[in-house]
Amino acid sequence: SYSFCTLLTSTHTIPIPMPSNAVAKVVIDQSVDKVWGRLQDLSLADKYVPNVTKVQFVSEKKMGVGASRLVFQGAKDNDPLQETVTEWEEKSKIVLRLHKGDQPSPFKDSFFTYRIDAQTPTRTDVTLTMSYTPPCGCAGSLIDPLLRRIIAHKIQQVGNSMAEYYHKNT
């Protein structure tokens, strides 16, 4: 399915880009409490997100809605991405808005969600979702299926690294 709809006017049909979601899932052999204990520590991203070299808070808050951090990637560390918590549901979900100052980044309306659910008392499902509006209007909607697969692959790597880090640091 394509991620656009049309706006019908009296004279034109205008495609409008719609939000898209790329999703990855992992299972961590730990309780929800243990997984949440690590997930809520927003300073740990450089321990399990590939290519993240440093995390620096830019808000007084370190947890909860409004907590905001800069995430530095790659060797240069000169163009950090800012992530600000917009939703925080204890032992359930964290939603981060991805932006650079007042501008969305890397896409329009970019959000990253970590969701955790107990599978058993000692196993936790972790769902990672990147929500975004494809770039370039209608053209972006046409390339979105490929873009979504690429992003899903990248966030699957994040999930796998996260599970590995959590298992090693029990």
TAURUR-V194750 format. One record per pair of residues at least 12 apart in sequence whose ideal C-beta (glycine too) atoms are under 10 Angstrom apart, sorted by the first residue. I is the first residue (numbers start at 1). J is the second residue. D is the distance in Angstrom with one decimal. If there is no record, write none. Layout:
i={I	I}
j={J	J}
d={D	D}
This chain:
i={1	1	1	1	2	2	2	2	2	2	2	2	2	2	3	3	3	3	3	3	3	3	3	3	3	3	3	3	3	4	4	4	4	4	4	4	4	4	4	4	4	5	5	5	14	14	15	15	15	15	15	16	16	16	16	17	17	17	17	17	17	17	17	17	17	17	17	17	17	18	18	18	18	19	19	19	19	19	19	19	19	19	20	20	20	20	20	20	20	20	20	20	20	20	20	20	21	21	21	21	21	21	21	21	21	22	22	22	22	22	22	22	22	22	22	22	22	22	22	22	22	22	23	23	23	23	23	23	23	23	23	23	23	23	23	24	24	24	24	24	24	24	24	24	24	24	24	24	24	24	24	25	25	25	25	25	25	25	25	25	26	26	26	26	26	26	26	26	26	26	26	26	26	26	27	27	27	27	27	27	27	27	28	28	28	28	28	28	28	28	28	28	28	28	28	28	29	29	29	29	29	29	29	29	29	30	30	30	30	30	30	30	31	31	31	31	31	31	31	32	32	32	32	32	32	32	32	32	32	32	32	33	33	33	33	34	34	34	34	35	35	35	35	35	35	35	35	35	35	35	35	36	36	36	36	36	36	36	37	37	38	38	38	38	39	39	39	39	39	39	39	39	39	39	39	40	40	40	40	40	40	40	40	40	40	41	41	42	42	42	42	42	42	42	42	42	42	42	42	42	42	42	43	43	43	43	43	44	44	44	44	45	45	45	45	45	45	45	46	46	46	47	47	47	47	47	47	48	48	48	48	48	48	48	48	48	48	48	48	49	49	49	49	49	49	49	49	49	50	50	50	50	50	50	51	51	51	51	51	51	51	51	52	52	52	52	52	52	52	52	53	53	53	53	53	53	53	53	54	54	54	54	54	54	54	55	55	55	55	55	55	56	56	56	56	56	56	56	57	57	58	58	58	58	58	59	59	59	61	61	62	63	63	63	64	64	64	64	64	65	65	65	65	65	65	65	66	66	66	66	67	67	67	67	67	67	68	68	68	68	68	68	68	69	69	69	69	69	69	70	70	70	71	71	71	79	79	80	81	81	81	81	81	81	81	81	82	82	82	82	82	82	82	82	82	83	83	83	83	83	83	83	84	84	84	84	85	86	86	87	87	89	89	91	91	91	91	92	92	92	92	92	93	93	93	93	93	93	93	94	94	94	94	94	95	95	95	95	95	95	95	96	96	96	96	96	97	97	97	97	97	98	98	98	98	98	98	99	104	104	106	106	106	106	107	107	107	107	107	107	107	107	107	108	108	108	108	108	108	108	109	109	109	109	110	110	110	110	111	111	111	111	112	112	112	112	112	112	112	113	113	113	113	113	114	114	114	114	114	114	114	115	115	115	124	124	126	126	126	126	126	127	127	128	128	128	128	128	128	128	129	129	129	130	130	130	130	130	130	132	132	132	132	134	134	135}
j={18	20	144	145	15	17	18	20	134	138	141	142	144	145	17	18	19	20	21	132	133	134	140	141	142	144	145	147	148	16	17	18	20	133	134	137	138	140	141	142	144	17	18	141	137	138	137	138	139	141	142	133	137	138	141	107	108	109	132	133	134	135	136	137	138	139	140	141	144	133	134	141	144	107	108	109	110	111	131	132	133	134	107	109	130	131	132	133	134	140	141	144	145	147	148	151	111	113	129	130	131	132	148	151	152	112	128	129	130	131	132	144	147	148	149	150	151	152	153	154	155	156	113	115	127	128	129	130	131	148	151	152	155	156	159	126	127	128	129	130	151	152	153	154	155	156	157	158	159	160	162	115	125	126	127	128	129	155	156	159	124	125	126	127	128	156	158	159	160	161	162	163	164	166	119	120	123	124	125	126	159	163	116	119	122	123	124	125	126	159	162	163	164	165	166	167	119	120	122	123	124	163	166	167	170	122	123	124	163	166	167	170	91	118	120	121	122	123	124	91	92	116	117	118	119	121	122	123	124	125	126	91	118	121	124	122	124	166	170	91	114	116	117	118	123	124	125	126	162	163	166	90	91	92	94	114	116	124	91	166	162	165	166	169	91	92	93	94	114	115	116	124	126	162	166	62	63	64	67	85	88	90	91	94	114	62	63	55	57	59	61	62	63	64	67	68	69	71	83	85	94	96	55	56	57	62	69	162	165	166	169	69	71	72	83	96	158	162	71	72	73	161	162	165	166	168	169	157	158	159	160	161	162	163	164	165	166	168	169	71	73	154	155	157	158	161	162	165	73	154	157	158	160	161	71	72	73	74	75	154	157	158	71	72	73	74	80	81	158	161	71	72	73	74	75	76	77	80	69	70	71	72	73	77	80	69	70	71	72	80	83	69	70	71	72	77	80	82	69	70	70	80	82	83	84	82	84	85	84	85	85	85	88	94	85	87	88	90	94	84	85	86	87	88	94	95	84	85	86	88	83	84	85	88	94	96	82	83	84	85	96	97	99	81	82	83	84	85	96	82	83	100	83	96	98	100	105	100	96	98	99	100	105	106	110	112	96	97	98	99	100	101	102	103	105	96	97	98	99	110	111	112	96	97	98	99	97	111	113	111	113	115	116	116	117	118	124	114	115	116	117	118	113	114	115	116	117	127	129	112	113	114	115	116	111	112	113	114	115	129	131	110	111	112	113	114	109	110	111	112	131	110	111	112	130	131	132	111	132	133	130	132	135	151	130	131	132	133	134	135	140	147	151	132	133	134	135	136	137	140	131	132	133	134	130	131	132	133	129	130	131	132	128	129	130	131	132	155	158	127	128	129	130	131	126	127	128	129	158	159	162	127	128	129	163	166	158	159	162	163	166	155	159	152	154	155	156	158	159	162	151	152	155	148	151	152	154	155	158	144	147	148	151	147	148	147}
d={9.9	10.0	9.7	8.5	8.7	9.8	8.5	9.5	9.9	9.9	5.7	7.4	7.0	7.5	6.8	4.9	7.2	4.3	8.8	9.5	8.4	6.2	8.5	5.5	9.5	4.7	8.1	9.3	7.9	6.1	5.3	5.5	9.5	10.0	8.2	8.7	6.7	8.6	3.8	8.4	8.1	8.8	5.7	9.4	9.6	8.6	7.5	4.5	9.8	6.3	9.3	9.8	8.4	8.6	8.7	9.9	8.0	9.6	9.8	5.3	5.4	8.5	8.4	5.9	7.2	9.4	5.8	5.2	8.1	7.4	8.5	7.6	9.1	9.7	9.2	6.4	9.8	8.8	5.7	6.8	5.4	8.7	8.7	9.9	8.6	7.2	5.9	7.2	5.9	9.1	8.6	5.3	9.0	7.6	5.7	8.6	9.4	9.0	5.5	7.0	5.1	8.1	7.6	9.2	9.1	9.9	8.8	7.1	4.6	8.2	8.0	9.7	8.1	4.8	7.8	8.1	3.8	4.1	8.6	8.1	6.1	9.2	9.2	9.8	6.5	7.1	5.0	8.0	9.5	9.0	9.4	6.3	7.6	9.1	9.9	8.8	7.6	4.8	8.0	8.6	9.0	5.8	8.1	8.5	4.3	3.9	8.2	7.2	4.7	8.4	10.0	9.4	6.5	6.8	5.2	7.4	9.6	9.7	8.2	6.8	9.2	7.8	5.0	8.5	7.8	7.9	9.0	3.9	6.2	9.4	6.7	4.6	9.4	9.4	6.5	9.9	5.9	7.1	5.8	7.3	9.5	7.3	8.3	9.3	9.7	7.2	4.9	8.2	5.9	9.3	7.7	5.0	9.6	9.7	5.2	7.0	9.5	9.3	6.4	5.6	8.1	8.5	8.8	6.7	9.2	6.8	7.6	6.0	9.4	6.2	7.7	7.1	9.8	7.4	8.9	6.0	5.7	8.2	6.7	5.5	8.3	5.8	7.5	4.6	9.2	8.6	9.7	9.3	5.1	9.4	10.0	6.9	9.3	9.6	9.1	8.9	7.9	7.9	7.8	8.6	9.5	5.4	9.9	9.2	9.7	4.5	9.5	6.9	9.2	9.5	6.6	7.4	4.5	8.0	9.4	9.8	6.3	8.5	9.4	9.7	8.6	8.1	5.9	7.7	9.0	10.0	9.5	6.5	5.8	9.9	6.6	9.6	8.2	8.5	8.8	9.2	5.7	8.7	9.6	10.0	8.2	8.3	8.7	7.3	9.7	8.2	8.1	7.2	7.6	10.0	9.5	6.4	6.9	9.8	6.0	9.1	5.7	9.7	8.0	7.5	8.1	8.5	5.4	9.0	7.3	7.2	7.6	9.2	7.9	9.7	9.2	7.6	6.0	9.9	8.2	9.7	9.2	9.4	7.9	8.0	9.4	8.6	8.8	5.3	9.5	9.8	7.9	10.0	7.2	9.1	9.1	4.5	4.5	8.4	7.3	3.9	7.7	9.9	9.5	7.5	8.4	9.9	9.7	8.8	5.4	6.8	7.7	9.4	9.0	8.0	5.5	6.7	9.2	5.8	9.7	9.5	4.8	5.9	9.4	9.6	9.5	9.9	5.6	6.9	5.6	9.0	9.8	9.2	9.2	9.8	9.0	5.1	6.5	7.0	7.8	9.4	5.9	9.8	9.9	8.1	7.9	4.2	8.9	6.3	8.2	5.4	7.2	5.8	7.4	9.2	9.0	6.4	4.6	8.3	7.3	9.9	7.5	9.9	5.1	7.9	5.7	9.3	6.9	9.7	8.7	9.9	7.7	8.9	9.9	8.0	9.9	7.9	7.4	9.3	6.4	9.9	4.9	9.4	9.4	8.8	5.4	6.5	6.8	5.1	9.6	9.1	7.2	6.4	8.7	9.0	8.9	7.3	4.6	8.1	9.3	9.2	6.3	6.9	4.1	7.2	9.0	8.9	9.3	9.3	7.2	5.5	8.0	8.9	8.7	5.6	8.0	9.5	5.8	9.4	8.9	8.0	9.5	8.0	9.8	6.0	7.7	6.6	6.1	7.4	9.1	10.0	9.4	8.4	7.5	5.2	6.0	7.0	9.9	9.6	7.9	4.2	7.1	5.8	7.9	9.6	9.6	7.1	6.6	4.9	8.5	6.9	8.0	7.1	9.7	8.9	7.9	8.7	9.7	7.1	9.7	8.9	9.8	9.5	6.8	6.4	7.7	10.0	6.4	6.8	4.7	7.4	9.4	9.1	9.9	8.7	7.2	4.8	8.3	9.0	5.7	7.4	4.9	8.0	8.9	8.9	8.7	9.1	6.6	4.7	7.6	8.0	8.6	7.2	5.6	8.4	10.0	3.9	6.6	6.0	8.4	9.6	8.2	9.8	8.4	8.3	9.5	7.8	8.6	9.5	8.8	9.3	3.9	6.0	6.7	5.7	8.4	8.7	9.2	7.1	4.2	8.1	6.8	10.0	9.9	9.0	7.5	6.3	4.5	10.0	7.3	7.3	4.6	8.0	8.0	7.5	4.5	7.4	7.3	7.3	5.5	7.8	9.3	7.9	9.0	7.6	7.1	4.4	8.0	6.9	6.8	7.8	6.1	8.4	9.5	9.3	8.6	4.4	7.9	7.2	9.6	9.1	9.9	6.2	6.9	7.3	8.9	9.9	8.5	9.3	9.9	4.7	7.9	6.1	5.1	8.0	9.9	9.5	7.7	8.7	5.2	7.9	8.1	5.6	9.4	9.1	8.6	9.1	7.8	6.3	8.7	8.6}
